[in-house]
Amino acid sequence: MIAVRVARPVIALLSGLLFGIGLFVSGMSNPAKVQAFLDVFGAWDPSLGLVMAAALGVVVVEFHGARAIDRSFVGEPFHWPEPQPVDFPLLVGSVVFGVGWGIAGLCPGAALVGLGLGQLPAAVFVTAMLLGIALVGQMTDDRGQ
């Protein structure tokens, strides 16, 4: 039991570091590269599409394999979410995420990589993201959801 309590945060840290390194190496943490990918009518750079397609291929295989087992590497049970319908808050959140990604060239993961690299735009993004999370949390708590 002690090994699991120690292993869980270590595996979480290593997973986060691996994810951050992957974002950095692939260029997905570079706002200019992201914006060039989104500029389909200008100087379009399709390389990020290839990175996303490769990541999708890996995750599909991994999720399929994970469905065949009931426990994680450290022995924790998997909790698969129930499918939910597409609703208005999901659509609004998706649009806000997409617009923000296009304007800033950053998503939450890439912003955390930039924050770790000491980039000021990433610090501004992460601050705004945390304020937005707090605001939405406050709004949903007020409505009882």
C-alpha positions as YAML, in Angstrom:
chain: A
units: angstrom
residues:
- id: 1
  name: MET
  ca: [0.00, 0.00, 0.00]
- id: 2
  name: ILE
  ca: [2.87, 2.39, 0.78]
- id: 3
  name: ALA
  ca: [4.39, 1.64, -2.62]
- id: 4
  name: VAL
  ca: [1.15, 2.67, -4.34]
- id: 5
  name: ARG
  ca: [0.99, 5.93, -2.37]
- id: 6
  name: VAL
  ca: [4.56, 6.72, -3.42]
- id: 7
  name: ALA
  ca: [4.19, 5.43, -6.99]
- id: 8
  name: ARG
  ca: [1.05, 7.41, -7.82]
- id: 9
  name: PRO
  ca: [2.58, 10.91, -7.55]
- id: 10
  name: VAL
  ca: [5.84, 9.77, -9.13]
- id: 11
  name: ILE
  ca: [4.01, 8.27, -12.11]
- id: 12
  name: ALA
  ca: [1.83, 11.38, -12.36]
- id: 13
  name: LEU
  ca: [4.93, 13.60, -12.36]
- id: 14
  name: LEU
  ca: [6.71, 11.47, -14.95]
- id: 15
  name: SER
  ca: [3.60, 11.38, -17.13]
- id: 16
  name: GLY
  ca: [3.26, 15.15, -16.96]
- id: 17
  name: LEU
  ca: [6.93, 15.63, -17.79]
- id: 18
  name: LEU
  ca: [6.66, 13.24, -20.73]
- id: 19
  name: PHE
  ca: [3.58, 15.10, -21.99]
- id: 20
  name: GLY
  ca: [5.31, 18.48, -21.62]
- id: 21
  name: ILE
  ca: [8.44, 17.24, -23.38]
- id: 22
  name: GLY
  ca: [6.25, 15.88, -26.18]
- id: 23
  name: LEU
  ca: [4.52, 19.26, -26.56]
- id: 24
  name: PHE
  ca: [7.88, 21.03, -26.63]
- id: 25
  name: VAL
  ca: [9.61, 18.65, -29.06]
- id: 26
  name: SER
  ca: [6.61, 18.58, -31.43]
- id: 27
  name: GLY
  ca: [6.41, 22.37, -31.52]
- id: 28
  name: MET
  ca: [2.90, 22.46, -30.09]
- id: 29
  name: SER
  ca: [4.10, 24.74, -27.29]
- id: 30
  name: ASN
  ca: [5.25, 27.35, -29.83]
- id: 31
  name: PRO
  ca: [2.37, 29.82, -30.38]
- id: 32
  name: ALA
  ca: [3.72, 30.88, -33.79]
- id: 33
  name: LYS
  ca: [3.73, 27.28, -35.01]
- id: 34
  name: VAL
  ca: [0.18, 26.74, -33.76]
- id: 35
  name: GLN
  ca: [-1.02, 29.94, -35.43]
- id: 36
  name: ALA
  ca: [0.70, 28.93, -38.69]
- id: 37
  name: PHE
  ca: [-1.19, 25.62, -38.53]
- id: 38
  name: LEU
  ca: [-4.48, 27.49, -38.09]
- id: 39
  name: ASP
  ca: [-3.71, 29.93, -40.95]
- id: 40
  name: VAL
  ca: [-5.13, 27.70, -43.70]
- id: 41
  name: PHE
  ca: [-5.48, 30.60, -46.16]
- id: 42
  name: GLY
  ca: [-1.98, 32.01, -45.57]
- id: 43
  name: ALA
  ca: [1.36, 30.44, -44.78]
- id: 44
  name: TRP
  ca: [-0.20, 27.18, -43.64]
- id: 45
  name: ASP
  ca: [2.07, 24.75, -41.76]
- id: 46
  name: PRO
  ca: [0.41, 21.29, -41.71]
- id: 47
  name: SER
  ca: [3.05, 19.71, -39.45]
- id: 48
  name: LEU
  ca: [0.95, 20.12, -36.31]
- id: 49
  name: GLY
  ca: [-1.84, 18.18, -38.00]
- id: 50
  name: LEU
  ca: [0.58, 15.29, -38.40]
- id: 51
  name: VAL
  ca: [1.53, 15.53, -34.73]
- id: 52
  name: MET
  ca: [-2.14, 15.48, -33.73]
- id: 53
  name: ALA
  ca: [-2.89, 12.54, -36.04]
- id: 54
  name: ALA
  ca: [0.01, 10.58, -34.56]
- id: 55
  name: ALA
  ca: [-1.14, 11.39, -31.01]
- id: 56
  name: LEU
  ca: [-4.68, 10.33, -31.87]
- id: 57
  name: GLY
  ca: [-3.39, 7.04, -33.26]
- id: 58
  name: VAL
  ca: [-1.49, 6.33, -30.04]
- id: 59
  name: VAL
  ca: [-4.37, 7.26, -27.74]
- id: 60
  name: VAL
  ca: [-6.91, 5.16, -29.66]
- id: 61
  name: VAL
  ca: [-4.72, 2.08, -29.27]
- id: 62
  name: GLU
  ca: [-4.04, 2.83, -25.59]
- id: 63
  name: PHE
  ca: [-7.69, 3.46, -24.72]
- id: 64
  name: HIS
  ca: [-8.70, 0.27, -26.48]
- id: 65
  name: GLY
  ca: [-6.12, -1.66, -24.47]
- id: 66
  name: ALA
  ca: [-7.09, 0.06, -21.23]
- id: 67
  name: ARG
  ca: [-10.73, -0.99, -21.69]
- id: 68
  name: ALA
  ca: [-9.58, -4.62, -21.50]
- id: 69
  name: ILE
  ca: [-8.18, -4.21, -17.97]
- id: 70
  name: ASP
  ca: [-9.85, -2.89, -14.84]
- id: 71
  name: ARG
  ca: [-6.88, -1.44, -12.94]
- id: 72
  name: SER
  ca: [-4.12, 1.05, -13.67]
- id: 73
  name: PHE
  ca: [-0.38, 0.41, -13.46]
- id: 74
  name: VAL
  ca: [-0.40, 1.33, -9.75]
- id: 75
  name: GLY
  ca: [-3.49, -0.76, -9.00]
- id: 76
  name: GLU
  ca: [-6.11, 1.99, -9.02]
- id: 77
  name: PRO
  ca: [-9.45, 1.08, -10.58]
- id: 78
  name: PHE
  ca: [-10.38, 2.76, -13.85]
- id: 79
  name: HIS
  ca: [-13.48, 4.95, -13.76]
- id: 80
  name: TRP
  ca: [-14.83, 5.37, -17.27]
- id: 81
  name: PRO
  ca: [-17.24, 8.29, -17.67]
- id: 82
  name: GLU
  ca: [-20.69, 7.67, -19.02]
- id: 83
  name: PRO
  ca: [-21.35, 9.17, -22.45]
- id: 84
  name: GLN
  ca: [-23.04, 12.55, -22.20]
- id: 85
  name: PRO
  ca: [-25.08, 14.38, -24.82]
- id: 86
  name: VAL
  ca: [-23.64, 17.38, -26.62]
- id: 87
  name: ASP
  ca: [-25.19, 20.35, -24.85]
- id: 88
  name: PHE
  ca: [-24.98, 24.14, -24.96]
- id: 89
  name: PRO
  ca: [-22.23, 24.54, -22.31]
- id: 90
  name: LEU
  ca: [-20.06, 22.01, -24.17]
- id: 91
  name: LEU
  ca: [-20.54, 23.86, -27.46]
- id: 92
  name: VAL
  ca: [-19.81, 27.25, -25.89]
- id: 93
  name: GLY
  ca: [-16.74, 25.88, -24.12]
- id: 94
  name: SER
  ca: [-15.48, 24.34, -27.36]
- id: 95
  name: VAL
  ca: [-15.88, 27.60, -29.24]
- id: 96
  name: VAL
  ca: [-14.18, 29.62, -26.49]
- id: 97
  name: PHE
  ca: [-11.32, 27.10, -26.38]
- id: 98
  name: GLY
  ca: [-10.89, 27.18, -30.17]
- id: 99
  name: VAL
  ca: [-11.00, 30.96, -30.41]
- id: 100
  name: GLY
  ca: [-8.56, 31.33, -27.52]
- id: 101
  name: TRP
  ca: [-6.24, 28.74, -29.05]
- id: 102
  name: GLY
  ca: [-6.32, 30.57, -32.36]
- id: 103
  name: ILE
  ca: [-5.72, 34.01, -30.87]
- id: 104
  name: ALA
  ca: [-3.05, 33.08, -28.31]
- id: 105
  name: GLY
  ca: [-1.61, 30.03, -30.04]
- id: 106
  name: LEU
  ca: [-1.68, 28.32, -26.64]
- id: 107
  name: CYS
  ca: [-3.78, 25.65, -25.02]
- id: 108
  name: PRO
  ca: [-3.56, 24.75, -21.31]
- id: 109
  name: GLY
  ca: [-0.85, 22.09, -21.72]
- id: 110
  name: ALA
  ca: [1.31, 24.25, -23.97]
- id: 111
  name: ALA
  ca: [0.85, 27.22, -21.66]
- id: 112
  name: LEU
  ca: [2.14, 25.19, -18.72]
- id: 113
  name: VAL
  ca: [5.19, 24.21, -20.79]
- id: 114
  name: GLY
  ca: [5.72, 27.90, -21.61]
- id: 115
  name: LEU
  ca: [5.28, 28.82, -17.96]
- id: 116
  name: GLY
  ca: [7.98, 26.29, -17.07]
- id: 117
  name: LEU
  ca: [10.22, 27.92, -19.68]
- id: 118
  name: GLY
  ca: [9.60, 31.35, -18.13]
- id: 119
  name: GLN
  ca: [7.63, 32.81, -21.05]
- id: 120
  name: LEU
  ca: [5.58, 35.90, -20.10]
- id: 121
  name: PRO
  ca: [2.69, 35.23, -22.56]
- id: 122
  name: ALA
  ca: [2.30, 31.77, -21.02]
- id: 123
  name: ALA
  ca: [2.19, 33.31, -17.52]
- id: 124
  name: VAL
  ca: [-0.55, 35.70, -18.64]
- id: 125
  name: PHE
  ca: [-2.44, 32.82, -20.28]
- id: 126
  name: VAL
  ca: [-2.18, 30.56, -17.19]
- id: 127
  name: THR
  ca: [-3.31, 33.42, -14.92]
- id: 128
  name: ALA
  ca: [-6.32, 34.11, -17.14]
- id: 129
  name: MET
  ca: [-7.06, 30.38, -17.36]
- id: 130
  name: LEU
  ca: [-7.05, 29.99, -13.58]
- id: 131
  name: LEU
  ca: [-9.28, 33.04, -13.17]
- id: 132
  name: GLY
  ca: [-11.66, 31.61, -15.79]
- id: 133
  name: ILE
  ca: [-11.75, 28.26, -14.02]
- id: 134
  name: ALA
  ca: [-12.51, 29.98, -10.72]
- id: 135
  name: LEU
  ca: [-15.22, 32.12, -12.33]
- id: 136
  name: VAL
  ca: [-16.94, 29.16, -13.99]
- id: 137
  name: GLY
  ca: [-16.67, 27.21, -10.74]
- id: 138
  name: GLN
  ca: [-18.31, 30.08, -8.90]
- id: 139
  name: MET
  ca: [-21.06, 30.42, -11.53]
- id: 140
  name: THR
  ca: [-21.87, 26.71, -11.50]
- id: 141
  name: ASP
  ca: [-21.80, 26.56, -7.69]
- id: 142
  name: ASP
  ca: [-24.26, 29.49, -7.57]
- id: 143
  name: ARG
  ca: [-26.69, 27.62, -9.86]
- id: 144
  name: GLY
  ca: [-26.37, 24.43, -7.84]
- id: 145
  name: GLN
  ca: [-24.77, 22.45, -10.65]
...
